[in-house]
Amino acid sequence: MAPMTTSGSTTTPPSWPTTSTTPLPSLPLMQTENGVSQRRETDLNDTARIYYLRSYINEALKAVQDKVDLRGYTVWSAMDNFEWATGFSERFGLHFVNYTDPSLPRIPKASAKFYASVARCNGFPDPAAGPHPCLQQPEGAGPTVGPVQKEEVQFLGLILDMAAAQTALYVLFSLVLLGVCGLVFLAYKYCKRSKEGETQPSQQELSRMSSF
């Protein structure tokens, strides 16, 4: 885009290349991974994300009306996940994931409800036309919780859950380590006594020779 002067008119530097008036061929496009991230986000009323998504999807709709071959759009992301550079502190999700809970419950934010209505209605219903049927919340919709599967393992002939098996493994490892340390200590004491037994006869012989 050419720079704008203070008077409102645009100027094009002579060094900028000129473009042809021939339109470029319409290529099929796919918009992927479009979203907003927030650090350590806990507010479920994410109005900033809603504003961004509404604005961006609206611009995509304008592009379609301008005959741009936009085949699809995907938001990033459905739920909070692991980001390569920042780990779990960067949150992109429409659903909040509680990482401190072993079941990892997924709680929908306000943006999830907004994006669901856009996908359900395939656009933005006109508020002036009254409530649209596509805006009705489906029955049973709500926060989802990942299923908690109780895993069991066999340990020394016993069937234990994962936590108990892990504790038993640590205890067994500690006992083995303690036993090894005990054996090393006993071997050290035995070697020390053996050396003391060898040195005592030699000292007695020296004392006898000195008496002569």
Secondary structure, DSSP 8 states (H G I E B T S, - for coil): ---B-TTS-B---TTS----SS------EEEEEE---EET---S--HHHHHHHHHHHHHHHHHHHTT--EEEEEES-SB---BTTTBTSEE--SEEE-TTSTT--EEE-HHHHHHHHHHHHTS---GGG---GGGS--TT-S-B-------EEEETTEEEEHHHHHHHHHHHHHHHHHHHHHHHHHHHHHHHHHHHHHHHHHHHHHHHHHH-
